[in-house]
Amino acid sequence: MNKMFSISEAASLAIHSLVIIAKSKEQINVSGIAEATNFSRTHLAKVLQRLSKNKYIESERGPKGGFVLSKDSEDITLLEIYELMEGKLEPEHCTIHDGDCPFKTCIFSGITDRFLNEFREYLESKTIHDFVP
């Protein structure tokens, strides 16, 4: 059976990195973010590259270089970052039957869709700014 939804390491790292960058008073580099998150520097670099390519962060090279947000932290929802990393969050239909179901009513009564909707609503309602003190 498939998972209803999951948060990959890449999505988690992207969200956490954006919060760390938003909190930082100065530019913060890959090493600083890796140290704060205890994630692999190599994996982090790939995630940051994707965030940069999609214009969520800007980077400056050099000894005093690092990352800053390209957008206001209030304008970046967790949902858009999740979907950037994971793909569109869409309702999952039955994970067992691919087509006609032999039962008159769903054994799970659509609970997976309710969980997914609640998860989506949470991600949509939260911005990076919500986690910056």
C-alpha positions, 0 to 999 in steps of 0.5 A: 500500500502506498503512503497517503502523503509524505514529506521527503528529506528534500522538502523538509530541507527546503522548508527548514533552509528557507526559515534559516535563511529568513532568520539570518541577519546576514547572508548564510552559506551552505556550511552554516545551513548544513550545521544548523540542520545536520543535513548532508552538505551535498544534498543541501547544495542540490536543494538550495540550487533548486530553490535558487533556480525557482527564484526563492533565494539568491546567492552571492559567491565569495568568502562573505557570500551566502544566501538571502531570500528573493521573496518576502517570507510572508509570500512563501507558503509551505505548500508551494515549497512542498509542491516544488520539491514533491510535485502537486499534492493531489487527492489519492484514490484507492491505493489497492484497486485501480479501477472498479472496487468490489465494495459498495462503500469504501472501507476507509470512508474517504479518510485518506482524502480528509487527511490529505485535505487537512495536510494541504490546508495546513501547508497552505495556511503557513508561510516561512514568516510564521516560523521566524521569531 
